[in-house]
Amino acid sequence: MTLLLFNKPHGVLCQFSAERTGPPRPTLAAFVDRPGVYPAGRLDLDSEGLLLLTDDGRLQARIADPRFKMPKTYLVQVEGEPDAAAMDALRRGVTLKDGPTLPAQAERIDDPALWPRDPPVRYRKSVPDCWIRLTIREGRNRQVRRMTAAVGHSTLRLVRWRIGDWTLDGIAPGTWREAPVR
């Protein structure tokens, strides 16, 4: 059984083959040269961070299937500075168009001093931003972005840092390492 921890850069598709329509985009094939592994879950094109790849279907399901409620932790740079009410709303769960989310763990954090993003996040001198750490146990499409928007704060940068016990610690963008399966 193989498990790879990959730090997906911004702008990379979570698939090995290129899309047939639209502009050409880099795929996992440009970074991961291990045959037979597939992503366990997804990160959208605009998101960065931890993507797990495995050759084991049961492990893939355990990681990606929302029924297993594996925690996923994101470092989220948001526009503005969420007040206590916005943070409490995230902790209680917010209502999205596809229904209420489960409660999340949410806290404001200092700038995590991550690698530079390419392209850089837009900077607006007149609008402050801040970072929050958000842990969810679901995996809806663009869920974290929709949750921060629901409390009035657009996501500027989204980095998945942890899935279960696996983290990005020591993995540079565009690189991967093999991990033991627990």
FENURDA-V545857 format. One record per residue. RES is the residue in one small letter. SS is DSSP state (~ for helix, > for strand, _ for the rest). OMEGA is omega as a letter, one per 20 degrees, with the letter a starting at -180 (999 if undefined). D_LAST is the distance of its C-alpha to the last C-alpha in whole Angstrom. Layout:
{{RES	SS	OMEGA	D_LAST} {RES	SS	OMEGA	D_LAST}}
This chain:
{{m	_	a	11} {t	_	r	11} {l	>	r	10} {l	>	r	13} {l	>	a	14} {f	>	r	17} {n	>	a	20} {k	>	r	22} {p	_	r	26} {h	_	r	28} {g	_	r	30} {v	_	r	28} {l	_	r	27} {c	_	r	24} {q	_	a	25} {f	_	a	26} {s	_	a	29} {a	_	r	32} {e	_	a	34} {r	_	r	37} {t	_	r	39} {g	_	a	39} {p	_	r	39} {p	_	a	37} {r	_	r	33} {p	_	r	31} {t	_	r	28} {l	~	a	24} {a	~	r	26} {a	~	a	28} {f	_	a	25} {v	_	a	22} {d	_	r	23} {r	_	a	20} {p	_	r	22} {g	_	r	20} {v	_	a	17} {y	>	a	18} {p	>	r	18} {a	_	a	15} {g	_	a	18} {r	_	r	21} {l	_	a	23} {d	_	a	26} {l	_	a	29} {d	_	a	30} {s	_	a	26} {e	>	r	24} {g	>	a	21} {l	>	r	17} {l	>	r	17} {l	>	r	14} {l	>	a	15} {t	>	r	13} {d	_	a	15} {d	_	a	13} {g	~	a	15} {r	~	r	13} {l	~	r	10} {q	~	r	13} {a	~	a	15} {r	~	a	12} {i	~	a	12} {a	~	a	16} {d	_	a	17} {p	~	r	19} {r	~	a	19} {f	~	r	15} {k	_	r	16} {m	_	a	13} {p	_	r	15} {k	>	a	16} {t	>	a	19} {y	>	r	22} {l	>	a	24} {v	>	r	27} {q	>	a	31} {v	>	r	33} {e	>	a	37} {g	_	a	39} {e	_	a	38} {p	_	r	36} {d	_	a	38} {a	~	a	37} {a	~	r	38} {a	~	r	36} {m	~	r	33} {d	~	r	33} {a	~	r	33} {l	~	a	30} {r	~	r	29} {r	~	a	30} {g	_	a	30} {v	_	r	32} {t	>	r	34} {l	>	r	34} {k	_	r	36} {d	_	r	33} {g	>	a	33} {p	>	r	31} {t	_	r	28} {l	_	r	26} {p	_	a	26} {a	_	r	24} {q	>	a	24} {a	>	r	26} {e	>	r	28} {r	>	r	30} {i	>	r	29} {d	_	r	31} {d	_	a	31} {p	_	r	28} {a	_	r	29} {l	_	r	27} {w	_	r	29} {p	_	r	32} {r	_	r	31} {d	_	j	34} {p	_	a	36} {p	_	r	36} {v	_	r	36} {r	_	a	39} {y	_	r	41} {r	_	a	44} {k	_	a	46} {s	_	a	47} {v	_	r	44} {p	_	r	41} {d	>	r	37} {c	>	a	34} {w	>	r	31} {i	>	r	28} {r	>	a	25} {l	>	r	24} {t	>	a	21} {i	>	r	21} {r	_	r	19} {e	_	r	21} {g	_	r	21} {r	_	r	25} {n	_	r	27} {r	_	a	28} {q	~	a	27} {v	~	r	27} {r	~	a	30} {r	~	r	32} {m	~	a	31} {t	~	r	32} {a	~	a	35} {a	~	r	36} {v	_	r	36} {g	_	a	38} {h	_	r	36} {s	_	r	36} {t	>	r	32} {l	>	a	34} {r	>	a	30} {l	>	a	27} {v	>	r	24} {r	>	a	20} {w	>	a	18} {r	>	r	15} {i	>	a	13} {g	_	r	10} {d	_	a	9} {w	>	a	10} {t	>	r	14} {l	_	a	17} {d	_	r	17} {g	_	a	19} {i	_	a	19} {a	_	r	23} {p	_	r	24} {g	_	r	24} {t	_	a	22} {w	>	r	18} {r	>	r	15} {e	>	a	13} {a	_	r	9} {p	_	r	6} {v	_	a	4} {r	_	999	0}}
